[in-house]
Amino acid sequence: MDTETRIISERKQKLEEFRKAGINPYSYRYDKTALASEIKEVYEKLKPEQKDSMRNAVRLAGRVMAKRLMGKASFAQLLDGSGQIQLYFRQDELGRKAYELFKKLDVGDIIGVEGSVFKTKTGEVTINVKKFELLTKSLRPLPEKFHGLKDTELRYRQRYVDLIVNPGVKKTFIIRSKIIQAIREFLHQEGFIEVETPVLQPVYGGATAKPFITHHNALNMDLYLRISDELYLKRLIAGGFEKVFEFCVDFRNEGIDTKHNPEFTMMETMAAYDDYTDSMKRTERMMEYVAKKVLGTTEIVYDGKRISLKPPFKRIRMVDAVREVTGFDFSNLKEVDVEDARRVARKHGVEIDDDMSAGFILAELCSELVEPRIVQPTFILDYPRDVSPLAKPVRDNPDFTERFELIVAGMELGNMYSELNDPTELRKNWEAQEQRLSKGDETAQRTDEDFIRALEYGMPPTSGIGIGIDRLVMLLTNNTSIREVIFFPTLRPEKK
């Protein structure tokens, strides 16, 4: 019998002992009056003559994280939702029967305690326990205190244990919540309203990605988990809403790495009568607002690099950025020799398909050679039309589009553009995408006839912002893996 199995067996025996003693090891509720962090904060601020005010009973509940038995008096550490606090148990205070019950408690058990507050000789704020209750019996042992839970895959798979034993993990997700709240505040101040759009879609669209397919039995039809909510947000703009946003969970049936998870969170906006220059300015303001609101500063450190989120951000056209790295000029796409472009890509170790156009090669060169070198917030502007079917053409060069991506620390954080609202041009772009789809490109976009019909009714000039929430949280919490900022990332099946 291995150690864990033995411990579980012993704890199950204790479980039955508690039941025989008339104690319910899985209680229904407990009335709390305080949190550990609040007790510490209040007590530390009291003047000496006010300390007696804390002798009134406080009630709190949480998980036993450590025990130190010392005869007829013992200490324990209690972890609740706010942090840890020390507990002091005395047989003279509790009575012999209750004290014996305390000694049977295991690390990991969840208890409720009632007592007064004092400070030990070593200066630690402590609860002098007068009563306690077993609320939940823990059957599995927590990881050993000094080694904790270190195996990364095990941490992601058993996030519930990770949150218990690794305090920094919980802090990351608290910051994540604050980031989302701050974005909501900013957009509400800018006059946006929050909306909800379908997760199950009859035609996937709004991005270049391979979808997940499911089936609806009652309607006997295939549906797709959304890869983006963009086309539905633009339907709302066509319907008369002028500023909308949504936090949407998207699904893309593609690879997994430190920056990609098949299920991820986006925040997307649409604003009528804006173009992509307006979206750039709004993105700058939003990034600054969120950083100040959540972290109190626009100066951060990510992966050892100092980064400033204070506007204005650098702006550079894609063709200029690629020319700086490769020396090759894509400014006039119609005149670019595709074979020359392929040779440049191969020279720099960028893998490309034989049927890629010059526009696609330019975008790949930017993704592989330019973006990884960018540290400070940078807007890369004017993407080729071939890779941007939903964006409006650049006004003086229709081979490019009014699209930009926000790159920080080598990561794409956002994708935005002046939205194409000409239904005839959009149909042409989607026809080109359908040709790619017929040749086996599973990421190509499909024609959405209903969306074209919406544009035929008329959609005002519009620009949208799409921000990857998971990557933004990575940036603001200094985590280099997306799995660190998603509670339950997608993993391979657990080995039996």
N, C-alpha and C positions, 0 to 999 in steps of 0.2 A: 504494500500500500504506500503510495507516494505521500509526501508531507501535506499537500493541499487536500487530498482525499481524506486523510486522517483528521485534519482540522475540521473539515466540513462534517464528518461523522460526529466528532466531539460536540460541535455546536448544535447539531440536531438533537443530541441527547440533552443538552441544556434547554433547548426549546421545549422539549417534553417535560422537563423538570419545572419550568416556569408555568406551563399549563396546569400541571398537577397541583401547583401552589396557588392556583386561582388567578394567575397573571396572564392577561391576553398579550401575547408577544407581537401582535399586529393591531395596535390600538386604532381607534377611529378618528380621534382629533386631540388637539392640545391647545389651550389658550395661552398664547405668548403675549408678553407685554413689552419686550425689548429685543434688540439685536446685539450681538457681541460687540460690534464696532461702536454702536451708540453708547453702550455702557462704558466702554473705555474712554471714549471722547468726553462724555459728560463728567466722569469721575476725575479725569486729568485736569479739567478746567475749574473744578471746585476749589475754593479756598479751604484751609485746614478747618476752620470753624464750621464749614458747610458739609463736611464729610459725613456727619451723622445722618444727613438727609438721605443718603444712599443705603441706610440700614433697613429701610422699608423693603419688603420682598420684591424682587424682580423675577420674572418668569421668562425663560428662553428655552429653545429646543434646538437640537442639532446632533451631529454624529461624533461619537467618541473617537478621537484620533490618537490618543496615547493615555496610558495609565501608569502611575507610580505608586505601588503599594508599600506602606511603611507602618505595618502593625495596625494600630487603632486610628490612624489618620493617613489619608492618601490624597494624591493629586491626580487630576485628569485634564486633558485638553479637549474642549468642545468646539467643533466647527459648524457654524451655521452659514446662512447665505451671505453674511457680511464679512466673516473672518473667524479667527479663533480667539478663545478666551480660556483662562485657567479656572478649573473647578477645585474646590477643597471639600473633602468628605471626612467627617469625624464620627466615630462610633457613638461618642457621648451626645452628639447633636441628633443623629439619625435614629439611634437605637440599634441594638445588636442585630435584630432580624433584617432591618433595612440595609445595614452596613454589610452583612453577609451577602445580600442580594447584589449590592454594588460590586463586591469582589468577583461575582460570577459574570459580570458584564465583560464583553469582548470589545477590542478595538474594531470599530465599524458599526457597532450597535447605535441606534438612534434613540435618544432619551430626551425627556423634558425635565428641567430642574427649576426649583424655586429656592431663593436664598437672598442673602444680603451681600453688599459689595464692600470689599476692603482691599488694602494693598499689603503685599507680603514684605518681609524685611529686605528682600532683594528688589523691591520696587515694582512688582508685577500686579496689575489689577486682577482681582480674583473674586469668584463667587463662593461664598461660604454656603454650601448646599444644606438646606433644611429639609427639603423633600425632593424626591425624584421619581420618575416613572419610566419604565421601558416602553417605548413607542413602537419600535421595529427591531426584531432580532436579525442581525446580519449572519448569514450562513457561510459566506465565502470570505477568506482573509484578504485584507487589502495588501498591496505590494509592500515589501519591507521598507521601513521608514527611510533609511539612508540611501537606498538605491532607487526607490520609487518605480514608476512605470516609464522605462526608457525606450523600449522597442517601439519604433515609430508606427509600424503597421498595427501592432497591438493597441497602441494609444488611439489610433483612428477607429479601429474596430470596436474597442471598448471605451468609447468617449466618456461614458458615465464614470468609469474609474479614473480616467485621465483628469476629469474635472475635479474629482475628490482630492487626488494626491498631488496634482501639479497646479498650484494657485495661479501661475502666470497664464495658463490656458483660459481659465475663467475670465481673467482680466481682458484678454483679447476679445472674447465674445461680448463682454460688456461694452467695450469700445465700439465693436461692430454695431450694436444696437444704437449707440449714441450717434454714430456716423449717419445711419439711416434716418434717425430723428432730425438731425441737423439739416440733411438734404430736404426733408419734408418742410421744415421751417423756412428754409431759404426759398423754396419754390412757392409756398403759400404767400410769402411776402412779395414775390414777383407776380402774383395774380394767377397762379396755376391752380387747377383743381385736380384732385386725384381720382382716377377712374380704374375700372377693371375690365379686362378683355379676355376672350376665350383662350384656355390652355389647349383644348381639343379643337383642331382646325381641319376643315375639309380640304383646304389647299394650304400647304405651308409656304411661308414667304417672309420677306423683310430682311433676309440675310442670305449669304452664300454658305450653305452647310447641309450636311446629310441629316435627315430627320429620323426620329423614332416613329414607327408605324404601330397603330393599335386597331382594334376592330370593335364596332358598336353592334351588339347582337340584335337589339330591338329594331334598329334601322337597317341592319345588314349592310353596313358600309364601313370602309376603312377610314380612319381619322389619323391625324398626325399630332404629336406633341409639339407645341409651338417652338420654332427656332427663334422667333422674335415676335413682338407685339406691334411692330411698326405699322403694318398695313391697316390694322384695326384702329390705331390712334389717328391715322390720317383719314379714315372713314369718319371719325368723330369731328375732325376739322372740316371736312366737306359738309357735315351735318349742322355746322354752325357753332360748335365749340371753338374757342380761339386759343386757349392755353390749357393743355392737359398733360398729365404725367402719370406713370405707373411704375411701381416696383414689380417686376415680373420674373418668375422663375422660368428660364428657357432650357431647352433640351436639345443637344446636338450629338448625333451618333458618331462620334469621332474619337480620336486618341486621348489618352490621359497622360499628363506630365505635370510638372511643378506649377504651370500656369493654366492648365485646362482640366476641367471636370465636366463629365457629360451633362450634369445638372448644375446650373449656376444662376446667379441673380443679376439681373440688369435693372437699371433705372433709365427709362426713356421718356423724353418730352416731345411735344409738338407745339409749336407756337406759330399762329397765323401771322402773315405780313412780315415775317423775319426772313433773312437769308443767312448764309453760313457765317458771315462776319458778325452778325448779332449773336449767333450761337457760340462763337469763339469768346466773345466778351462775357457772355453769361456763364460759360464754363469756367473762365478765370475767376469771376466773382464767386461762383459756387465753391470752387476748390479752396479759395482763400477763406470763405465763411466757415466751411466745414472744419478746416484745420484749426482755425482760431477757436471755434466753438468747442471742439472735442479735445484738442491738445493745448490750447492756449497760445499757440505760436504757428507761424508759417514756415519756420526753419526746422527741418526734421533730419534724422539720420536713417538711411535705409541701406542695409547690406554694406555698412562701413562707409557709405558715401553721404556727404552733406548735400541736402537738396532744399531749395527755396521754392515755396509755393506762392510767393508774392507776385502778383501781376505786375507788368505784362509778361506773358510767356513768349519764348522765341517762336518765330514763324519762318518756315522755309518750304519752298515748293519741292515736290518730290523729285522733279527732274534735276533741280539744282543740287539736292542732297546726294542723289546717285552720281551725278557728275563729279562731285567733290571726292567721292570714294573711288570711282572707277575710271574717271576721265572720259567716259562715253556720254554723248549728248543725245537725249531722247526728246528734245524740245519739239521737233517736228516729227510726230509719230508716222505720218504718211510716207516720209522719205527715209525712215530708218530701215536699213537692211537687216532683216530678221536673222540671217545667218551671222552677221557681225554681232548682233545682240546676243545670240546664243554662244558665240565664242567668248564674249566678255563674261557671261554668266559662268561658263565652264572654267574659265581662267581663274575665277574667284571662288570656285568650289560650290557654286549654287546649282542645285539640281533643278532641271526644267524638263517639261514634256516637249516632244518634237513638234506638237501641233500648237504650241503656245504662240500667241501674237506678240508683237513688240510691246504692247501695253501690258500684257500679263507678265512678260519678262521684266519690264521696268518695276512692276509692283513686287515681284519676287526679289529682285535685287535690293529694293528698299527694305523689305521685311528681313532679309537675311544679312545684309551688310550695313545698313544705316541704323535701323532701330536698336540693335544691341549696343551700339556705341553711345546712344543718347542717355544722358544722366539727368540734366535739368529739364523741367517741363517744356515740351516742344510741340508745336502744331505742324504736322507735315501736311501740306496743302496740295490740292489739285491732282486727284487720282485719275488714271486713264479711264476713259469711258467704258472700255471692255470689262473692267472689274467693278464698275459702279452703275449698274443698270437703273437704280432708283434715284440717282442724283442728277441735278440740272447741269447742262454743259457750261463750262467757263465761257464768259460772255464774248471774249475775243479769240477763243480757241476751242471749238466744239469737240476736239479729240480728247479733251480733258474735262473733268467735272468739278463743280464747286463742292468738294468733299474734303474733310480733314480728319486726321486722327490725332489724338493726344497721346504722346509717348513720354513716359517718365521712367527713369532707371531701367531702360531697355524693355519696358512693358507697355503694350497698348492698353490704355485705360479707357479710351472712348473713341467713338466713331460718329461723325456728324456730317450733315450736308444740307445744301439747299435742295428741298424735295422736288423731284420731277413731277409736275402736275399737268403735263401735256399727254393726254391718253394715247394719241397717235404715236408719239415718240416712245412712250413706255412700251407699247405693243411691239414696236420694232426691236427694242432692247431685249424684251422677253423672248421674242422669236429667236434671237441669237443665242440666248440662254438655253432654249429648248433644243437647239441643234447640238449644243454641248452635252445636254442631258441624253440625247439619243445616241451619242458616241460613247456613253458610259461614264460621264462625269456626274457622280451622284451628289455633288455639292451644288450643281447648277440650279438656278431658280426656275420656277414654273410660272406659267401665265395664270393670273388670277382674274378671270373675266368679271367677277363681281366688283373687284377693286377698280378695274378699268371703267366699269359702268358708273361707279361713284365719281371718278374723275370727269366723266362725261357730263355729269350734272354740274361740275365745277368745284374745284378746291382752290382757295386763295393761295397766294405765295406763302410758303411755309418752310420752316427749318426746324430740325429736331436735334436733340442731344441724346446719345446713348452712352451710359457710363457703366462699366463693369464693377459692380459693388464688391465682389470678392477680391478683385485686384486692388481696388482702392483701399480696402481694409488691410490687405497685405502691406501696402505702402505705408499706411498710417500706424501700423502696429509692428513694423519692421520684421515681417515674416516673409521668407523667400519661397514658401510652398503654399499653394492654394489650399492644400489639405489642412493646413493649420488654422484656416479661417472659416471653414465649413464644418458645422457640427458633425455631420455624418457623411463624409465623402464616399464616392463610389469605389468599392474595392472588389478584388477577386473573391470568389466564394471561399469561405473559411475551410481549411483542411481539417478533415475529421481525425 
